[in-house]
Amino acid sequence: MIRATRMKRTEARRRLVIVGNGMATESLISRLGTDHGWSVRVLGEEPVRHYNRIMLSPLLGEETDLDAITPRDDAWYRARRVTVSLGKRVARLDRQRRCLYCDDGERVDYDTLVIATGARSSMPPLPGVAELDGVSGFRSLHDVERLRGWSRARPGVRAVVVGAGLLGVEAAVGLRRLGADVTLVHRRPVLMNRQLDASASSLLEAALAARGIRVRTGCDPKRLLGDTSVSAVAVEEGGAPRTLPADLVVFATGITPNRELAQTAGLECGAGVRVDSALRTSDPHVHALGECCEFQGNTYGLVAPVQEQASVLARVLKGQRARYRDPSLVTRLKVSGLDIHSMGQVEAVAGQQTLWLSDPQAGVYKKLIIEDGRLRGVLLVGDVRHSQWYFQTHQSDRDVSALRDVLLTDPSRDDDESTPADVSVDVA
């Protein structure tokens, strides 16, 4: 009997618990595969299965539905020995006992814990934001359902989207598809200023205008006006006060990592849950990945680093040696048929050269930033045929001096290497 008991304990699978059921968790489970030594349980606060957050804009605009953006079924999880508990909010982490306490009273024990709680929309501390109805972020299925509800209740609803980063542009396009009267407001003069320069921004603005979206750059929101619901946004534009009528205000001004569970449990946190290159927190039995984590001072809101983190953590959990480092990124956007790809630097600094090609009438703009014969930045608008080649070359730090004459037109013409697989990065 004693021998049998010992064998049973030896054969028992270790308990891996993952808090959060978003893209980071799906990527981790996918990379763990079916050959691992864990019994996996996922605790997801949302009442629905994992969905592809990248597709929130077409979901908002009713170009797709929830089933179409839910990539995994129950059989997929069963094959990987994963149990998913939906609508399960974790209230507290007890690191000493290695367990979690849920709102419904359940205690969940773990051998290793992964915190993948994601992030939420950052809401600026403007007067009226917390007090008035008709204010939303754009990060979750719940946000999409609320925005749809407001738009259906008031056809032609006046919507102001604050923040013209990637999320803000996507939100504006989705609302316009629903028939909303949309104004996109951005404090800076350049749209998507982390990925675009002024020339590329002007082409994007023209594409948005063609969709019927008004764009106001250099426009700084100061307060929301209204009694119980939003009626207008007070802004400063060109140094002068102005009022923009609004029934609905959507903030896409950044994200805030959901670090509270880790922080209250005493884990080391900065802007997010701090991790080392093995995605390990200050507790060796707890890992974190995705939008909730912080690595070397960086937090994350794009797919590529989250997927790379998941790949590294899967290897670590299998007992392999793996170390995370931030990958090169490509941001890809398509608005009204206008393709935009951006990677690396947007603007050149001292000691760097810029090659560019511009044809505004055709909607084409290309910009390459070069230093010591290496690509440091690539910006493509309208013509993205060679985006894959640029990405591989930028990532490999290859010397392109000999290709200078054809870099803007046909860089792969004199290249013997095969074209790499398609690489694209979007919002997580």
C-alpha positions, 0 to 999 in steps of 0.5 A, a space after each residue: 500500500 505504501 509503495 502504491 501511494 508513493 507511485 501515485 504521488 510520483 505520477 500525479 501531474 503538477 498543478 499549473 494555474 493561469 489567471 486570465 483567459 486572453 491572448 497571452 494565455 491562449 498563446 501559452 497553452 498553444 505553445 505548451 502543446 499536448 506533451 507536457 507534465 502539467 494539469 492546467 486550470 485557467 481562471 477567466 473573469 469574462 463569462 465567454 471563451 477566449 476571443 481574438 482581441 485584434 478583431 474588436 474593431 470589425 466586431 464592433 462594426 458588425 463585420 464579424 461575430 463572436 463565434 468567428 473570432 473565438 479560435 478554440 473549442 472545448 476539444 482543443 483544451 481537452 487535448 491539452 489537459 486544460 480546464 477553463 473556468 469562465 466568470 471566475 474572478 480571483 479575489 486574493 493570492 496567498 503565496 505562502 499557501 500557494 493558493 488563490 481565493 475566488 469571489 465565489 468562495 472556491 480555493 484553488 491550489 497551485 504548484 506554479 502560477 501564471 498571472 496573465 490578467 491583461 490590461 484595461 483602458 487608461 481613463 484620463 482624470 478629466 472632469 466628467 469622465 467618472 461622473 457622466 454616462 456615455 464614456 467608454 474605453 475600447 479593450 474588451 467584449 464588454 466595451 464593444 457591447 456597450 458601444 453597440 448598445 449606445 449606437 443602436 439606441 441613437 442612430 447617428 450618435 455623435 461619437 468623439 474618440 480621444 486618442 489616435 493611436 492604433 486602438 483609437 483609429 480602430 475604434 473610430 472605424 468600427 463606430 463609423 461602420 455602425 453609422 455613428 457621426 465620428 470625430 477622432 481627436 488627437 493631442 499631437 499633430 501626427 496620427 499614430 505618432 509612435 509608428 508614423 511621421 507627418 507624411 504618412 499621417 496625412 495619407 492616413 487622415 485622408 483615408 479616414 476622411 474618405 470614410 466620413 471620419 473627421 480628424 482633429 489633430 493638435 486638439 487637447 480635451 479638457 473636460 466632459 460636459 453634461 448633466 448625467 450623460 455626456 453632451 459635449 467635449 471641451 477642448 483646446 485647439 490652436 490655443 483657443 477653447 472649443 466645444 465638440 458636441 458628443 453623445 458618446 466619448 471613447 478613450 483610447 489613450 493608452 492602457 493600464 496593466 492589471 497588476 492589482 492581484 500581484 501587488 496586493 500579494 506583495 510581488 514586486 511591481 512597477 507599472 506592471 508585474 516585474 519579471 525576469 528573462 524567464 518571465 519569473 516574478 519576485 516569487 519563484 513559483 509565480 510567473 507573469 506574461 502579457 499586458 500585465 507584466 513589465 520587463 526591463 521597464 517596458 510594458 506591452 500592448 502589441 501581439 508580437 512581444 506577448 507571443 514571444 513571452 508565451 513561447 519562452 514561458 512554455 519552454 521554461 515550464 517544460 524544463 528547458 532553458 529559454 530567455 526572453 528579449 523584446 522582439 522587433 515589431 511590425 505595426 500593420 493597419 489597413 483603412 479604406 484599402 490603405 495598407 500601412 506597415 511600420 517597424 523600428 524608428 520613425 524619425 532619423 537622428 544624428 548620423 543616420 540617413 533617410 531614403 524616401 519616395 512619395 506619390 500622394 496622388 497614388 497614396 504611396 509613401 516609403 521611408 527608410 532610415 539607414 545607419 552604417 548600412 543597416 536598416 533602423 526604420 521602415 515606413 510603408 504606406 500604400 505599397 507594402 509588397 516588400 514588407 516581409 523582406 524589410 522585416 527580415 533585413 531589419 531584424 537580422 541587422 544585415 548590411 544593405 549598402 550594396 542594395 542602396 539603388 534598389 532599396 525603395 523600389 525592389 530590394 529583393 531583386 538582387 537578393 538570393 535569400 528566400 522570402 520569409 513567412 508573413 509577419 504582422 503585429 497588431 493590438 493585443 
